[in-house]
Amino acid sequence: MPDPQPPRQAARIAQQDEAALVTRVVAGDRAAFGVLVERYAAVARRVARAVLGNAEDADDAAQDAMLSALVKLDQYDPRRPFGPWLLRIVANAATDRRRRRTVRHAQPLDPGLTAGGPRPDTTAERRALSERLRQALAELPERRRMAVVLFDVEGYSHAEIAGILKIPEGTVRSEVFHARRRLRALLADWKEDV
Amino acid sequence: MKQPLPFDHRPDAALGDALRRALDPGDDGVAFAARLRARAEALRVGSWDAVLARWARAGVAAAVLVALATGYLVGRTGAMPAARPSVTDVLIAPPAHPREVEVVLASVIDN
């Protein structure tokens, strides 16, 4: 199985690069801010969506978090990796938004998707699987959701996730384990159905 | 005693890919980045406005203080009585009306 986590050397170079970028952003360099946005927008949006479910809410939370990070950039310690620092802010912003959010009416799912009916093509199958995964994620406790997404999707280490979520490393392992068990079962069912 | 959880310490690529597809917003992120940059710019402009407003407030306060201090000093100077010349100054200074002094001296000598 390929390991999506970057090699340590590459990570170190990226970290130095990011520290320099942050210094430039603090000095008012707009282009540098653009580079940071391009580098982290996708992961910030995914993590926010893992918490909030709704894509629009997730985008709003990711935007708020990145702006908040921009304002607080002078508090960032350039000796530490930038990603976990930013994702901590994203996770907090998403959690806050979820708490404040009034109950939204979720869009009803296509009955064909939930009933496991015939699927016309691969694109539709993937879309249906994604929908089921999002539902399954939504059923997990919030911390568990974030832990599995940060580990299996974003490739962060347990220690980094522990720092992001402010929980012990052992708890991160446990959360990822339980989330995987639920999600893998869903994936296995899906494969059997197809 | 609790048994340790059987945990695979490596990311699960299949699950990770499926989750990534499920969570990806499905666009190229250009609109997101553009909106974020615009908001950041507004934030920057807002912060500059705030700085300028602070400066303006400080400037007005300083000008008021200077005006008050100047007014106080000018008023104090006008109200003070003129300083009296010392005896030495009077003796050294040339007489304002020398002829009068001579007349007075002549009348004293004549007497």
Interface residues (C-beta under 8 A of the other chain):
Chain A: M1 P2 D3 P4 Q5 G28 R30 F33 G34 V37 E38 A41 A42 R45 R46 R49 A50 A55 A58 D59 A62 Q63 M66 L67 L70 V71 R126 L129 S130 E131 L133 R134 L137 V148 V149 F151 D152 V153 G155 H158 R173 S174 V176 F177 R180 L183 R184 L187
Chain B: L5 P6 F7 H9 R10 P11 D12 A13 A14 L15 G16 A18 L19 R20 R21 A22 L23 D24 P25 G26 G29 F32 A33 R35 L36 R37 R39 A40 E41 L43 R44
